[in-house]
Amino acid sequence: MIKHIQIADSRYQLDGSAGSDAIHRDPIYSYAVTQLFDDSGITGTGFAFTLGEGNDLVCKAAQYYAQQLIGKDIEETMAQFGTLFRKLSNDQQFRWLGPHKGVVHLALASVTNACYDLWAKKREVPLWKLLIDLSPEELIRTVDFSYLEDELTEEQALELLKSQVQSKPERMSIIDMGYPGYDTSIGWFNYSDEKVRENCKKAIESGFTAMKLKVGSADPERDIRRSHIVREVAGEQVKVMLDANQQWNLPQAISICGKLKSMNPYWIEEPTHPDDVLAHKTLADAIAPVKLALGEHVPNKVIFKNYLQTGSASFIQVDAVRVGGVSEFIAVSLLCKKFGIPVVPHVGDMGQLHQHLVLFNHISMGHEALFLEHIPHLQNKFVHPAKIVNGVYQTPQEPGSSCELLDVKS
């Protein structure tokens, strides 16, 4: 059983202009880390991601949630984790601070992710292996379907999973092939045009067939120029995505996205405020066939449901360190499968956790193995960093979720 807990506030200053975008010009990549110490000597590690200030607040909230796990057996806990998740996320006092968003929900993500890590380590398998080996019934019991019932009931989700069981062996080849990645680090916002051009060449030489550029400049002509630089270097066969990080209002987004059509973006990401579902619907209709991607700042399954209901997004970027952890990630993935929309996670965790979850999505749910974002800047901080070879994530083999940090000691 879980005998004690430890919460750590871990912050990492990036080098140069790495990590910069139109809104976040000087990020400090930070983790609110939860450790669950089991009496068998195993430690489960999970975290949520922030950009520095406020990370301590997330840690304080994680302490409150994690204390409620002391004395619990992880197998018994995970056998009905959906029920526990509902209880914690609806804590009568903490819920007032959300509900299901902000500091308290980030904290729940950290604790939830530690539970899944401990569960996989206790079973001595990587998290992707644990998840794909669960029966549909076992998997469903780890998820809370509250507020989704108008679109996806527990029974419907169960049938969806059962419908994919027979074809699972056909998708197992992804384990040996590896999961394709895309390079986000070619075009951070503060990089010069020359550095963007140089990074594009390096990404292609490294085997990437997709890459992303940060846009959202005060002068839209800068975005247009830089996007054409990427397209020129990458060629027409490489997928190029553009990410505005919520910089534009709706009229600006309609105008600028219309101009960016000329470089043939694969998607335009986070064009405006992440809570404004109807603005995204208006924009999606106005700039079709250019597609929108969103989810980095969408905090819960309910808002994702609204985006799917309105047809506002062609790609959903649910992040398991932004929503309430692996459990809520699975709920959103099930919703997306119902609506036929690809899941391409944002990787605020450097891809450590999500490399497991996309394998699960593909094998157990039948989601397309499109690609997974790759950001390398904190790789040397992890005990088992994600491995990319020729632009492809290599399947992790170590037990757990790959989230242990070198400088967070047990």
Secondary structure, 3 states (H helix, E strand, C coil): CEEEEEEEEEEEECCCCCCCCCCCCCCEEEEEEEEEEECCCCEEEEEEEECCCCHHHHHHHHHHHHHCCCCCCHHHHHHCHHHHHHHHHCCCCHHHHCCCCHHHHHHHHHHHHHHHHHHHHHCCCEHHHHHHHCCHHHHHCCCCCCCCCCCCCHHHHHHHHHHHHCCHHHHCCHHHHCEEEEEEEEECCCCCHHHHHHHHHHHHHCCCCEEEEECCCCCHHHHHHHHHHHHHHHCCCCEEEEECCCCCCHHHHHHHHHHHHHHCCCEEECCCCCCCHHHHHHHHHHHCCCCEEECCCCCCHHHHHHHHHHCCCCEECCCCCCCCCHHHHHHHHHHHHHHCCCECCCCCCCCCCHHHHHHHHHHHHCCCCCCEEECCCCHHHECCCCCEECCEECCCCCCECCCCECCCCC
